Structure formats: structure tokens, C-alpha cells
Amino acid sequence: MSSQSHTKPSNPPEMASLLLGAGFALASLILLPAVAQKIGMGSSLTIALRGALMRAASRF
């Protein structure tokens, strides 16, 4: 009999970091502008927060 090791197709820590990065991207592109418009936040502050979220997403 041949001995083959079966590996799982995805690693849980990799999947978690992918989901976290996608969540940051979703928040910065969709949720943040919607909330900013609702509460009347200035566009320059919205852009700064979007940049901070995207930098946080790129770390994962």
C-alpha cells in the first residue's frame, strides 16, 4: 500500500486573515462612506479613515 498524506485545501489562519482583509476592504469602500454621509462627516476625514482602514487591511 502506498502511504500518501492528505492535506486540507486551506489553512484556517490563512482563511481568517483573508476574511479580515476583505472585511476591512468592505468597511472602507462601502460602510465608511455610508456612515460618514449619514452623520455628516467631512470628506477629508472620510478619506483619511478610508486610508487608515486600507493600510490595516494590507497588514493582514
C-alpha positions as CSV (number, residue, x, y, z in Angstrom):
1,M,0.0,0.0,0.0
2,S,1.2,3.5,-0.7
3,S,1.3,6.0,2.0
4,Q,0.0,9.4,0.9
5,S,-0.6,12.2,3.3
6,H,-3.8,14.0,2.7
7,T,-3.6,17.7,3.3
8,K,-6.5,20.1,3.8
9,P,-7.0,22.6,0.9
10,S,-7.0,25.7,3.1
11,N,-5.2,26.6,6.3
12,P,-7.5,28.2,8.9
13,P,-5.2,31.1,9.8
14,E,-4.9,32.0,6.1
15,M,-8.6,31.9,5.7
16,A,-9.0,34.1,8.8
17,S,-6.6,36.7,7.5
18,L,-8.3,36.7,4.1
19,L,-11.7,37.3,5.7
20,L,-10.3,40.0,7.9
21,G,-8.7,41.8,5.0
22,A,-11.9,41.5,3.0
23,G,-13.9,42.9,5.9
24,F,-11.6,45.9,6.2
25,A,-11.9,46.5,2.4
26,L,-15.7,46.3,2.7
27,A,-15.8,48.7,5.6
28,S,-13.5,51.2,3.9
29,L,-15.2,51.1,0.5
30,I,-18.9,50.8,1.4
31,L,-19.7,51.1,5.1
32,L,-17.5,54.0,6.0
33,P,-18.8,56.4,3.2
34,A,-22.4,55.5,4.0
35,V,-22.0,56.1,7.8
36,A,-20.0,59.3,7.1
37,Q,-22.8,60.7,4.9
38,K,-25.4,59.8,7.4
39,I,-23.7,61.6,10.3
40,G,-22.4,64.5,8.1
41,M,-18.7,63.7,8.4
42,G,-16.4,65.8,6.2
43,S,-15.0,64.3,3.1
44,S,-11.3,64.8,4.1
45,L,-11.9,62.9,7.4
46,T,-13.7,60.1,5.5
47,I,-10.7,59.8,3.1
48,A,-8.3,59.7,6.0
49,L,-10.3,57.0,7.7
50,R,-10.6,55.0,4.5
51,G,-6.8,55.2,4.1
52,A,-6.2,54.0,7.6
53,L,-8.6,51.0,7.1
54,M,-6.9,50.1,3.8
55,R,-3.4,50.2,5.5
56,A,-4.8,48.0,8.3
57,A,-6.2,45.6,5.7
58,S,-2.8,45.4,3.9
59,R,-1.1,44.2,7.1
60,F,-3.1,41.0,7.1
